[in-house]
Amino acid sequence: MSKTSEQSEKHDAELQPELLDSPGGDSVRLRFEGPFEGRWVRWDACFLALGRGAAGGNYIEVGEDAPDGIRLRVGLAVDCIDMPSLRNAIIMIRQYKRLRRGRHEW
């Protein structure tokens, strides 16, 4: 295996979330890495299913630094937190260039 292939596989593995709960329920705890405030960080996240048509819609709450990473709470207007919902939300968070601490609704 070439060095480039090894680096790519290592990078892909680093981007995979560490699931602390099984997907498919009302909430999932996980840890994942991504950019934030100009640096690469580890997120200590909790994703919550708010139900379709939830009043107030989706939100992200970026909290304080903690030993396991920066606290992150994500509420999604879905009936359950499954792997496709997790993947889409993680991609969105990683691509959110202006993400700051506090609550962000959409």
C-alpha angles and dihedrals in degrees: 000000000000123000090244091054091049091050091048092050091048090049091049091050091050090054093054114101121244103231114214093178132032116261120240101070139084093282142016129196117208145149126227140159131243145135121292132162092354097309140081111259141178115240120213096203142183118194117200129197107225095182127250113297092019114178109250095021128225124347144179122208115194111199138180131306113271134178092266095044140283111327112246128180119189124187116195129189093235132113094237138005105249130166096267090053091048094048093049093048093047091051090049092049092048091050096044098108097184097045111144136172117285134046123322121186131193 
